[in-house]
Amino acid sequence: MIQTQLSEPTPVDEFRTAHKIWKEANDSFHDRFQEIVTRGKGQDLDALAQDLAGKFDHFMRCSKVLVDRKEHV
């Protein structure tokens, strides 16, 4: 039986993934916002804001780890 060991993601990998997720969320924001406004579902704005805030927060934490790491090199 062949076993493959997946390597732990590096800070660069984490940053790239977080950036991709944030970019997709940011790019789709206008369409999602417009849909909520059109449907008149104001309570969905809170969910949209929380979703974007969470993705942005994750992106910023990954960015900080990457920047801190470069400072020590």
Kinemage of the C-alpha trace (Angstrom):
@kinemage 1
@onewidth
@group {chain A} dominant
@subgroup {mainchain}
@vectorlist {calphas} color= white
{ca met a 1} P 0.000 0.000 0.000
{ca ile a 2} L 1.370 3.379 -0.980
{ca gln a 3} L 0.843 6.183 1.475
{ca thr a 4} L 1.241 9.754 0.528
{ca gln a 5} L 1.890 12.279 3.186
{ca leu a 6} L 0.375 15.658 2.607
{ca ser a 7} L 2.662 18.425 3.651
{ca glu a 8} L 1.480 21.062 6.062
{ca pro a 9} L 0.458 24.251 4.293
{ca thr a 10} L 3.097 26.936 4.495
{ca pro a 11} L 2.286 30.538 5.422
{ca val a 12} L 2.583 31.356 1.714
{ca asp a 13} L 0.056 28.622 0.870
{ca glu a 14} L -2.300 29.902 3.568
{ca phe a 15} L -1.937 33.469 2.287
{ca arg a 16} L -2.629 32.462 -1.319
{ca thr a 17} L -5.729 30.512 -0.329
{ca ala a 18} L -7.018 33.308 1.905
{ca his a 19} L -6.340 35.877 -0.825
{ca lys a 20} L -8.234 33.805 -3.382
{ca ile a 21} L -11.221 33.419 -1.039
{ca trp a 22} L -11.229 37.129 -0.190
{ca lys a 23} L -10.893 38.160 -3.850
{ca glu a 24} L -13.825 35.954 -4.881
{ca ala a 25} L -15.965 37.303 -2.030
{ca asn a 26} L -15.017 40.878 -2.813
{ca asp a 27} L -15.599 40.419 -6.546
{ca ser a 28} L -19.078 38.987 -5.947
{ca phe a 29} L -20.046 41.587 -3.316
{ca his a 30} L -21.866 43.958 -5.666
{ca asp a 31} L -24.006 41.203 -7.187
{ca arg a 32} L -24.836 39.762 -3.766
{ca phe a 33} L -25.632 43.219 -2.374
{ca gln a 34} L -27.817 44.098 -5.366
{ca glu a 35} L -29.752 40.831 -5.028
{ca ile a 36} L -30.440 41.487 -1.326
{ca val a 37} L -31.595 45.050 -1.999
{ca thr a 38} L -33.780 43.939 -4.913
{ca arg a 39} L -35.473 41.276 -2.783
{ca gly a 40} L -35.937 43.743 0.070
{ca lys a 41} L -34.332 41.384 2.584
{ca gly a 42} L -32.475 43.811 4.833
{ca gln a 43} L -31.686 41.129 7.408
{ca asp a 44} L -29.591 39.374 4.764
{ca leu a 45} L -27.263 42.388 4.767
{ca asp a 46} L -26.064 41.367 8.236
{ca ala a 47} L -25.204 37.890 6.974
{ca leu a 48} L -23.396 39.362 3.968
{ca ala a 49} L -21.437 41.721 6.208
{ca gln a 50} L -20.462 38.901 8.582
{ca asp a 51} L -19.396 36.681 5.678
{ca leu a 52} L -17.216 39.384 4.144
{ca ala a 53} L -15.778 40.422 7.517
{ca gly a 54} L -14.832 36.839 8.355
{ca lys a 55} L -13.110 36.291 5.021
{ca phe a 56} L -11.295 39.621 5.232
{ca asp a 57} L -10.201 38.914 8.816
{ca his a 58} L -8.789 35.527 7.785
{ca phe a 59} L -6.969 37.128 4.851
{ca met a 60} L -5.467 39.792 7.122
{ca arg a 61} L -4.332 37.227 9.722
{ca cys a 62} L -2.620 35.182 6.991
{ca ser a 63} L -1.040 38.363 5.626
{ca lys a 64} L 0.304 39.272 9.062
{ca val a 65} L 1.868 35.824 9.507
{ca leu a 66} L 3.535 36.136 6.122
{ca val a 67} L 4.823 39.672 6.792
{ca asp a 68} L 6.053 38.743 10.285
{ca arg a 69} L 7.850 35.750 8.811
{ca lys a 70} L 9.626 37.887 6.220
{ca glu a 71} L 10.759 40.308 8.923
{ca his a 72} L 12.646 37.458 10.597
{ca val a 73} L 14.430 36.292 7.455
